[in-house]
């Protein structure tokens, strides 16, 4: 199932596979690249390290289980997943530069594509978790589950490293000189 999200008046919708995912928007304002960049800097959410990020996938996975036998082993496990994707939202005015609007649209599509990669990794890990938990010793089920969560976090970290937090997928909007912005590769949200 795919969800069409209208990202701004007059712009084509963005596609995201929602499943168990909630998209939360934060608004940015401006009409130039420099103004949008400053608005992103001021409005964007912070990651676990306290750094501003332009998009972010937050997730949690919990489990319930039943065990039996002596020694006790997990016989049944139910996994619940919650995913929230934070995305920027800009509503260009009627007099907005069409090139800036086009570039924003391309950036947003690439940003959604990148965040969908995070969502997919979380979902895949959550789907395999019941099998990982079944058969685990009852007194070690949380340890086994937390190791699986650490593996999912590692996969997401590797994904960010390989994609440059989405840069290699086209999620680069305001740091290119041709868009009137100075390159600041040191900024945590520079892609």
Rosetta blueprint (number, residue, H / E / L):
1 X L
2 X L
3 X E
4 X E
5 X E
6 X L
7 X L
8 X L
9 X L
10 X L
11 X L
12 X L
13 X L
14 X E
15 X E
16 X E
17 X L
18 X L
19 X L
20 X L
21 X E
22 X E
23 X E
24 X E
25 X E
26 X E
27 X E
28 X E
29 X L
30 X L
31 X L
32 X L
33 X H
34 X H
35 X H
36 X H
37 X H
38 X H
39 X H
40 X H
41 X H
42 X H
43 X H
44 X L
45 X L
46 X E
47 X L
48 X L
49 X L
50 X L
51 X L
52 X E
53 X L
54 X L
55 X L
56 X E
57 X E
58 X E
59 X E
60 X E
61 X E
62 X E
63 X E
64 X E
65 X E
66 X E
67 X E
68 X E
69 X L
70 X L
71 X L
72 X L
73 X E
74 X E
75 X E
76 X E
77 X E
78 X E
79 X E
80 X E
81 X E
82 X E
83 X E
84 X E
85 X E
86 X E
87 X E
88 X E
89 X E
90 X E
91 X L
92 X L
93 X L
94 X L
95 X L
96 X L
97 X L
98 X H
99 X H
100 X H
101 X H
102 X H
103 X H
104 X H
105 X H
106 X H
107 X H
108 X H
109 X H
110 X H
111 X H
112 X H
113 X H
114 X H
115 X H
116 X H
117 X H
118 X H
119 X H
120 X H
121 X H
122 X H
123 X H
124 X H
125 X H
126 X H
127 X H
128 X H
129 X H
130 X H
131 X H
132 X H
133 X H
134 X L
135 X L
136 X L
137 X E
138 X H
139 X H
140 X H
141 X H
142 X H
143 X H
144 X H
145 X H
146 X H
147 X H
148 X H
149 X H
150 X H
151 X H
152 X H
153 X H
154 X H
155 X H
156 X H
157 X H
158 X H
159 X H
160 X H
161 X H
162 X H
163 X H
164 X L
165 X L
166 X L
167 X H
168 X H
169 X H
170 X L
171 X L
172 X L
173 X L
174 X L
175 X L
176 X L
177 X H
178 X H
179 X H
180 X L
181 X L
182 X L
183 X L
184 X L
185 X L
186 X L
187 X L
188 X L
189 X L
190 X L
191 X L
